[in-house]
């Protein structure tokens, strides 16, 4: 019984606001990635082909594409962690006698 009460206090602050915070964070990540990609593409258009700066800008664009490939995985992890938090919260209410 004591273990349930300790776990309940530990997870008490998690709820729908955790999901809202994660969604806002994901939106900020997507916007920052989009703005960064736009800036890099405009910079690359003004640079000489095969110069050092052109190649570095191309590498930056490729890195942003790699990050955007992970968006689906990040969203699944956010949703799964929220579902787990809800389940843990329900079990704490059942087991803890709240």
KOLTIPA-963756 format. One line per 3 residues: their letters; for each residue x, y, z of N, C-alpha, C. Coordinates in nm, 4 decimals. Layout:
BEGIN
A	X,Y,Z,X,Y,Z,X,Y,Z; ... .
% end
This chain:
BEGIN
XXX	0.0820,-0.1196,0.0000,0.0000,0.0000,0.0000,0.0865,0.1261,0.0000; 0.1948,0.1228,0.0749,0.2848,0.2372,0.0813,0.3497,0.2622,-0.0550; 0.3844,0.1538,-0.1250,0.4470,0.1688,-0.2572,0.3510,0.2356,-0.3549 .
XXX	0.2234,0.1998,-0.3492,0.1255,0.2628,-0.4377,0.1129,0.4119,-0.4096; 0.1105,0.4476,-0.2824,0.0991,0.5897,-0.2469,0.2214,0.6686,-0.2916; 0.3409,0.6077,-0.2815,0.4627,0.6750,-0.3254,0.4613,0.6945,-0.4766 .
XXX	0.4201,0.5917,-0.5502,0.4127,0.6037,-0.6958,0.3052,0.7038,-0.7375; 0.1952,0.7046,-0.6642,0.0877,0.7978,-0.6972,0.1350,0.9420,-0.6824; 0.2101,0.9711,-0.5764,0.2630,1.1063,-0.5586,0.3626,1.1407,-0.6685 .
XXX	0.4395,1.0403,-0.7114,0.5397,1.0647,-0.8142,0.4749,1.1018,-0.9477; 0.3656,1.0368,-0.9835,0.3008,1.0583,-1.1128,0.1778,1.1490,-1.1037; 0.1577,1.2138,-0.9933,0.0372,1.2927,-0.9714,0.0250,1.4115,-1.0664 .
XXX	0.1360,1.4753,-1.1018,0.1310,1.5945,-1.1844,0.1143,1.5681,-1.3329; 0.1172,1.4425,-1.3737,0.1086,1.4103,-1.5160,-0.0363,1.3932,-1.5569; -0.0714,1.4503,-1.6679,-0.2067,1.4406,-1.7178,-0.2150,1.4988,-1.8561 .
XXX	-0.3266,1.5585,-1.8853,-0.3492,1.6116,-2.0189,-0.2529,1.7268,-2.0488; -0.2086,1.7997,-1.9483,-0.1143,1.9090,-1.9716,0.0201,1.8576,-2.0191; 0.0567,1.7365,-1.9803,0.1802,1.6767,-2.0303,0.1712,1.6565,-2.1805 .
XXX	0.0566,1.6128,-2.2263,0.0375,1.5926,-2.3694,0.0375,1.7259,-2.4434; -0.0251,1.8265,-2.3864,-0.0283,1.9587,-2.4495,0.1135,2.0142,-2.4607; 0.1931,1.9987,-2.3566,0.3314,2.0453,-2.3594,0.4113,1.9725,-2.4668 .
XXX	0.3915,1.8417,-2.4784,0.4625,1.7639,-2.5797,0.4197,1.8048,-2.7204; 0.2924,1.8313,-2.7395,0.2434,1.8738,-2.8711,0.3015,2.0101,-2.9081; 0.3046,2.1020,-2.8131,0.3630,2.2334,-2.8397,0.5114,2.2190,-2.8728 .
XXX	0.5801,2.1338,-2.8007,0.7214,2.1092,-2.8301,0.7415,2.0524,-2.9692; 0.6546,1.9625,-3.0099,0.6643,1.9035,-3.1437,0.6374,2.0091,-3.2506; 0.5408,2.0954,-3.2276,0.5120,2.2034,-3.3232,0.6319,2.2965,-3.3363 .
XXX	0.6946,2.3299,-3.2247,0.8127,2.4163,-3.2277,0.9255,2.3482,-3.3059; 0.9440,2.2170,-3.2862,1.0462,2.1430,-3.3595,1.0208,2.1460,-3.5096; 0.8965,2.1241,-3.5495,0.8621,2.1233,-3.6920,0.8820,2.2621,-3.7531 .
XXX	0.8386,2.3657,-3.6834,0.8532,2.5018,-3.7358,1.0008,2.5399,-3.7460; 1.0782,2.5076,-3.6427,1.2210,2.5402,-3.6464,1.2908,2.4662,-3.7598; 1.2534,2.3418,-3.7806,1.3122,2.2640,-3.8891,1.2739,2.3227,-4.0248 .
XXX	1.1502,2.3632,-4.0400,1.1051,2.4216,-4.1662,1.1743,2.5545,-4.1951; 1.1831,2.6394,-4.0945,1.2491,2.7689,-4.1119,1.3976,2.7482,-4.1416; 1.4596,2.6561,-4.0698,1.6006,2.6274,-4.0948,1.6240,2.5758,-4.2359 .
XXX	1.5373,2.4893,-4.2833,1.5497,2.4381,-4.4194,1.5334,2.5473,-4.5234; 1.4396,2.6370,-4.4986,1.4176,2.7480,-4.5914,1.5385,2.8408,-4.5959; 1.5935,2.8704,-4.4797,1.7112,2.9579,-4.4734,1.8288,2.8924,-4.5454 .
XXX	1.8509,2.7641,-4.5192,1.9631,2.6954,-4.5839,1.9467,2.6882,-4.7350; 1.8250,2.6634,-4.7819,1.8046,2.6553,-4.9264,1.8266,2.7903,-4.9945; 1.7865,2.8996,-4.9279,1.8106,3.0326,-4.9853,1.9591,3.0684,-4.9829 .
XXX	2.0287,3.0271,-4.8772,2.1722,3.0515,-4.8710,2.2450,2.9721,-4.9795; 2.2033,2.8482,-4.9989,2.2696,2.7617,-5.0960,2.2524,2.8152,-5.2384; 2.1404,2.8795,-5.2647,2.1138,2.9340,-5.3981,2.2098,3.0475,-5.4337 .
XXX	2.2654,3.1146,-5.3329,2.3560,3.2267,-5.3593,2.5029,3.1865,-5.3585; 2.5320,3.0584,-5.3300,2.6711,3.0157,-5.3174,2.7215,2.9504,-5.4457; 2.8512,2.9504,-5.4602,2.9150,2.8888,-5.5768,2.9115,2.7372,-5.5617 .
XXX	2.8751,2.6679,-5.6686,2.8655,2.5215,-5.6651,3.0004,2.4603,-5.6309; 2.9973,2.3550,-5.5485,3.1144,2.2773,-5.5055,3.2153,2.3566,-5.4237; 3.1762,2.4698,-5.3709,3.2639,2.5404,-5.2771,3.2428,2.4807,-5.1381 .
XXX	3.3294,2.5174,-5.0460,3.3167,2.4644,-4.9092,3.1838,2.5038,-4.8459; 3.1466,2.6296,-4.8609,3.0217,2.6759,-4.8000,2.9006,2.6080,-4.8646; 2.9065,2.5842,-4.9943,2.7983,2.5154,-5.0652,2.7823,2.3723,-5.0127 .
XXX	2.8947,2.3045,-4.9935,2.8909,2.1668,-4.9436,2.8432,2.1605,-4.7985; 2.8858,2.2565,-4.7179,2.8427,2.2594,-4.5775,2.6928,2.2875,-4.5689; 2.6442,2.3781,-4.6511,2.5008,2.4075,-4.6533,2.4215,2.2858,-4.6986 .
XXX	2.4743,2.2140,-4.7964,2.4092,2.0906,-4.8410,2.4033,1.9860,-4.7313; 2.5111,1.9772,-4.6529,2.5124,1.8831,-4.5401,2.4090,1.9235,-4.4349; 2.3945,2.0546,-4.4139,2.2932,2.1031,-4.3193,2.1527,2.0699,-4.3662 .
XXX	2.1284,2.0854,-4.4961,1.9970,2.0488,-4.5517,1.9699,1.8998,-4.5348; 2.0722,1.8188,-4.5590,2.0561,1.6736,-4.5432,2.0276,1.6365,-4.3978; 2.0923,1.7078,-4.3048,2.0683,1.6815,-4.1627,1.9239,1.7156,-4.1245 .
XXX	1.8722,1.8253,-4.1778,1.7335,1.8624,-4.1483,1.6352,1.7609,-4.2059; 1.6668,1.7058,-4.3213,1.5822,1.6010,-4.3791,1.5851,1.4761,-4.2908; 1.7037,1.4434,-4.2382,1.7142,1.3276,-4.1492,1.6306,1.3461,-4.0228 .
XXX	1.6312,1.4672,-3.9682,1.5507,1.4941,-3.8487,1.4018,1.4803,-3.8812; 1.3623,1.5312,-3.9966,1.2204,1.5252,-4.0312,1.1735,1.3823,-4.0561; 1.2646,1.2926,-4.0889,1.2272,1.1514,-4.1042,1.1846,1.0885,-3.9717 .
XXX	1.2247,1.1481,-3.8617,1.1944,1.0937,-3.7287,1.0650,1.1483,-3.6695; 0.9971,1.2393,-3.7373,0.8755,1.2984,-3.6811,0.7714,1.1931,-3.6440; 0.7472,1.0987,-3.7313,0.6477,0.9950,-3.7032,0.6819,0.9156,-3.5794 .
XXX	0.8082,0.8789,-3.5660,0.8521,0.8029,-3.4486,0.8364,0.8847,-3.3214; 0.8723,1.0117,-3.3279,0.8608,1.0983,-3.2104,0.7152,1.1111,-3.1671; 0.6248,1.1266,-3.2626,0.4822,1.1387,-3.2304,0.4303,1.0102,-3.1668 .
XXX	0.4708,0.8956,-3.2196,0.4273,0.7669,-3.1626,0.4781,0.7530,-3.0193; 0.6008,0.7921,-2.9947,0.6562,0.7834,-2.8593,0.5816,0.8763,-2.7641; 0.5492,0.9967,-2.8083,0.4749,1.0905,-2.7238,0.3385,1.0334,-2.6879 .
XXX	0.2683,0.9810,-2.7871,0.1346,0.9254,-2.7617,0.1431,0.8021,-2.6726; 0.2405,0.7147,-2.6989,0.2555,0.5941,-2.6169,0.2883,0.6285,-2.4722; 0.3744,0.7269,-2.4512,0.4075,0.7646,-2.3133,0.2875,0.8264,-2.2429 .
XXX	0.2064,0.9016,-2.3168,0.0860,0.9583,-2.2563,-0.0119,0.8484,-2.2171; -0.0298,0.7493,-2.3051,-0.1194,0.6376,-2.2745,-0.0679,0.5606,-2.1529; 0.0629,0.5377,-2.1470,0.1195,0.4688,-2.0305,0.0988,0.5485,-1.9027 .
XXX	0.1149,0.6801,-1.9101,0.0906,0.7626,-1.7918,-0.0547,0.7553,-1.7471; -0.1462,0.7536,-1.8432,-0.2875,0.7392,-1.8069,-0.3146,0.6041,-1.7409; -0.2558,0.4983,-1.7968,-0.2747,0.3654,-1.7385,-0.2154,0.3565,-1.5986 .
XXX	-0.0957,0.4085,-1.5808,-0.0326,0.4076,-1.4480,-0.1189,0.4862,-1.3506; -0.1709,0.5999,-1.3948,-0.2577,0.6801,-1.3079,-0.3827,0.6054,-1.2675; -0.4425,0.5314,-1.3604,-0.5636,0.4546,-1.3281,-0.5306,0.3411,-1.2306 .
XXX	-0.4184,0.2741,-1.2521,-0.3800,0.1661,-1.1604,-0.3474,0.2198,-1.0222; -0.2917,0.3397,-1.0155,-0.2608,0.3985,-0.8850,-0.3907,0.4312,-0.8113; -0.4936,0.4745,-0.8829,-0.6213,0.5026,-0.8182,-0.6858,0.3745,-0.7681 .
XXX	-0.6769,0.2680,-0.8489,-0.7378,0.1393,-0.8090,-0.6606,0.0785,-0.6928; -0.5272,0.0712,-0.7074,-0.4465,0.0045,-0.6064,-0.4255,0.0879,-0.4815; -0.4227,0.2193,-0.4962,-0.3935,0.3062,-0.3828,-0.5157,0.3417,-0.3010 .
XX	-0.6324,0.3072,-0.3471,-0.7536,0.3364,-0.2726,-0.7909,0.4828,-0.2722; -0.7541,0.5555,-0.3760,-0.7847,0.6977,-0.3825,-0.9261,0.7130,-0.4106 .
% end
